Amino acid sequence: MQANIDVAYIAGLAKIDLTEQETERFTADLNQILSYVNQLEQWDIEGVEAMTHPLPTCDALRADCPGESLDRQAALANAPAQEDGQFRVPKVVESAH
């Protein structure tokens, strides 16, 4: 089954300029990927348990338990700027207007 992928349209959404040769190449590549996915869909997976990783893993993270924390004064002691008991940081979000 061959899917009709509009690579030029997708590139436009992503604001990527593609040459005609690149568009043709990516169209062929994506059609090949979808063809492979179609092959995978034909496998009988009845009774196969879902997994998050192909190999067994153990939980290497520590338990999420509350512990000792710094008091406000200690946390702000080396802050380059503070105001009203809080860290003061430069604005990083620009207005949409």
Kinemage of the C-alpha trace (Angstrom):
@kinemage 1
@onewidth
@group {chain A} dominant
@subgroup {mainchain}
@vectorlist {calphas} color= white
{ca met a 1} P 0.000 0.000 0.000
{ca gln a 2} L 1.507 3.300 -1.111
{ca ala a 3} L 0.519 6.410 0.867
{ca asn a 4} L 0.245 9.757 -0.829
{ca ile a 5} L 2.413 12.041 1.303
{ca asp a 6} L 2.516 15.723 0.459
{ca val a 7} L 6.099 16.390 1.528
{ca ala a 8} L 6.031 19.924 0.123
{ca tyr a 9} L 3.000 20.729 2.302
{ca ile a 10} L 4.654 19.250 5.415
{ca ala a 11} L 7.879 21.148 4.665
{ca gly a 12} L 5.856 24.349 4.360
{ca leu a 13} L 4.279 23.755 7.775
{ca ala a 14} L 7.761 23.250 9.217
{ca lys a 15} L 9.014 26.336 7.355
{ca ile a 16} L 11.667 24.282 5.561
{ca asp a 17} L 12.644 25.126 2.006
{ca leu a 18} L 13.184 21.969 -0.049
{ca thr a 19} L 14.403 21.653 -3.588
{ca glu a 20} L 12.394 19.552 -6.016
{ca gln a 21} L 15.000 16.780 -5.760
{ca glu a 22} L 14.821 16.807 -1.939
{ca thr a 23} L 11.019 16.678 -2.061
{ca glu a 24} L 11.128 13.655 -4.367
{ca arg a 25} L 13.750 11.919 -2.214
{ca phe a 26} L 11.853 12.517 1.041
{ca thr a 27} L 8.599 11.374 -0.553
{ca ala a 28} L 10.273 8.104 -1.576
{ca asp a 29} L 11.866 7.714 1.877
{ca leu a 30} L 8.584 8.283 3.718
{ca asn a 31} L 6.707 5.908 1.410
{ca gln a 32} L 9.350 3.250 2.123
{ca ile a 33} L 8.956 3.780 5.890
{ca leu a 34} L 5.165 3.504 5.644
{ca ser a 35} L 5.517 0.359 3.568
{ca tyr a 36} L 7.652 -1.163 6.331
{ca val a 37} L 5.075 -0.136 8.964
{ca asn a 38} L 2.404 -1.887 6.886
{ca gln a 39} L 4.526 -5.051 6.987
{ca leu a 40} L 4.724 -4.786 10.784
{ca glu a 41} L 0.945 -4.434 11.029
{ca gln a 42} L 0.555 -7.858 9.414
{ca trp a 43} L 2.254 -9.688 12.318
{ca asp a 44} L -0.012 -11.553 14.725
{ca ile a 45} L 0.667 -10.077 18.159
{ca glu a 46} L -2.275 -11.681 19.953
{ca gly a 47} L -1.193 -12.502 23.492
{ca val a 48} L 2.075 -10.541 23.292
{ca glu a 49} L 2.454 -8.437 26.418
{ca ala a 50} L 3.189 -4.759 25.871
{ca met a 51} L 6.569 -3.550 27.080
{ca thr a 52} L 8.262 -0.209 27.530
{ca his a 53} L 11.764 -1.484 26.724
{ca pro a 54} L 13.044 -4.479 24.745
{ca leu a 55} L 15.345 -5.533 27.594
{ca pro a 56} L 14.502 -6.073 31.269
{ca thr a 57} L 15.322 -3.006 33.310
{ca cys a 58} L 15.410 -2.258 36.994
{ca asp a 59} L 14.382 0.973 38.627
{ca ala a 60} L 17.645 2.855 39.035
{ca leu a 61} L 15.971 5.932 40.508
{ca arg a 62} L 15.803 6.723 44.184
{ca ala a 63} L 12.517 6.732 46.040
{ca asp a 64} L 10.618 10.013 45.815
{ca cys a 65} L 10.645 10.818 49.511
{ca pro a 66} L 10.815 14.272 51.079
{ca gly a 67} L 14.114 15.084 52.671
{ca glu a 68} L 15.951 17.985 54.152
{ca ser a 69} L 15.844 21.170 52.125
{ca leu a 70} L 17.447 24.573 52.365
{ca asp a 71} L 15.649 27.280 54.210
{ca arg a 72} L 14.801 30.379 52.194
{ca gln a 73} L 17.714 32.443 53.539
{ca ala a 74} L 20.279 29.756 52.667
{ca ala a 75} L 18.801 29.243 49.201
{ca leu a 76} L 18.900 32.971 48.432
{ca ala a 77} L 22.310 33.570 50.044
{ca asn a 78} L 24.250 33.421 46.749
{ca ala a 79} L 21.500 34.616 44.426
{ca pro a 80} L 22.772 37.372 42.130
{ca ala a 81} L 19.376 39.096 42.431
{ca gln a 82} L 16.428 38.622 44.765
{ca glu a 83} L 13.231 40.433 45.571
{ca asp a 84} L 10.569 39.796 48.226
{ca gly a 85} L 12.268 36.571 49.313
{ca gln a 86} L 12.350 35.130 45.794
{ca phe a 87} L 14.952 34.701 43.051
{ca arg a 88} L 14.793 37.535 40.520
{ca val a 89} L 15.554 36.367 36.980
{ca pro a 90} L 15.545 38.088 33.585
{ca lys a 91} L 12.368 37.917 31.547
{ca val a 92} L 12.623 35.109 28.986
{ca val a 93} L 9.160 35.202 27.386
{ca glu a 94} L 8.455 37.857 24.810
{ca ser a 95} L 5.051 39.381 24.285
{ca ala a 96} L 3.053 37.992 21.346
{ca his a 97} L 2.037 41.531 20.381
